[in-house]
């Protein structure tokens, strides 16, 4: 159904969006980031958090597709709007953070597994009573 190359391209694109989110985070913290970029970042964050969408989510397929297009395109566009110096500094900072991701994911996995075990033990205890 899907060609292998299209899946690889989609994965690369998602990785780029994830990396750009980190870059935008560090650009937000950078005092050299222009005010209009900060304003656009606030608008983008408000759109992500807001329950109001361009197309309501209860519409089958279309409600989710607007989020799957508007948000990544906005992230990629905002990263391209950054001044070169700010982008380079933000990329450098995000590289440091990315080295910690495997540890954080592993820690979250252990915590999640512990919660599942505790829930199973708790449900088992409640069912015995």
N, C-alpha and C positions, 0 to 999 in steps of 0.2 A: 504494500500500500504506500508506505513512505520510502523514499530512497534514502540510503545511508547518508549521502552527501547533504541532503536537506536537513536531516536531523543534526548532523555535525555543524552545519551553518547556524541552525537555530540555537544550538548549545553555545556556540561562540558568541552569538548576538546577546544571549541572556547573560553570559559571563561579562561581556562588555558593559551591559546595563548595570550589573552588580558592582563592577569596578567603578563606574561613573558615579554611582550613589555614594560610595566612599569618598571619591574625589570631591563631590559637591559638599559633603559633610565637612571636610577639611577646608574647603574654600569658604564655607560659611564662617568658620572660626578664624580665617585669615583676615586681618584688618585691612589688607590691600584690595579686598574684593569690593567692586563698585556697588553703590547703593541700589542701582536698578537690578543688578543680579540678585542681591539679597531679597529685594521685593518679589522678583520672579520665583525665587526659592520658597518664599512664604506662600505665594499663590499656589505653587505646585503642591506643597505640603498640605495646604488647606483643601485642595481638590482631592488628594489621596485620603484624607481623614473625613471629609465631608460626606454625609449621606446623600447629598444632592449631586447627581451625575448629569452628564449631557444626555445620555439615554438611560432611563431607569433600569436597575438591575433585575427587576421582576420580569422584564421582557426576555423570553427565551433567546439565548445565543447573543442577541444584539446588546443586551445590557452588560454583559461581561466583555464583549469585544471592544467597546469604547474604552474600558479601563485598560485592556491589554494593548491598546494602540496609543492612546493619549499619554499615559504615564511614561512608558519607555521612550517615546518620541520626545516628550518634554525633558526627560532626564538627559538624553543624548544631546538635545539642542542646547540646554543650559550649560553643559560641559563645554560645548564648542564656543559658547559666548564668553567664557572666562578669559581674562587676559593671560597671555602666554606665561608670564612669570608666576602668577597665582596658580595656574594649572600645573606647572612643573613642581612648585612647592607642595601642592596638595597631592600630587601623584607620589612624591617622595614620602610624605607622611602616611599615605594609604598603603604603600608597600610595607612599611614597618608593621602596620596593623594586620595585613594579610598573612604575615608569617605566623601570627598567633591564632588564626582561624582553626586549624586542625585541633589544637588544644581546646579551644572554646567549644567546638562541635562535639568533641569527645566528652567533655565535662557535661554538656547539656544532654547528651545521650545517656550518660550514667544517671543523671538526675531524673530524666524521663523514665528510665527503666526502674529506678527506685520508687517513683510515684506509682507506676503500674503494679509493681509487686505489693506495695502498701495497699493499693485499692483492691487487689485480688484477696489479700489476707483479710482486709476489713470486710469485704463482701462475704467471704467464707465465714468469718466470725459472726456476722449478722444472720446468716442463714442457719447457723447452728442453734441460735437462741430461739 
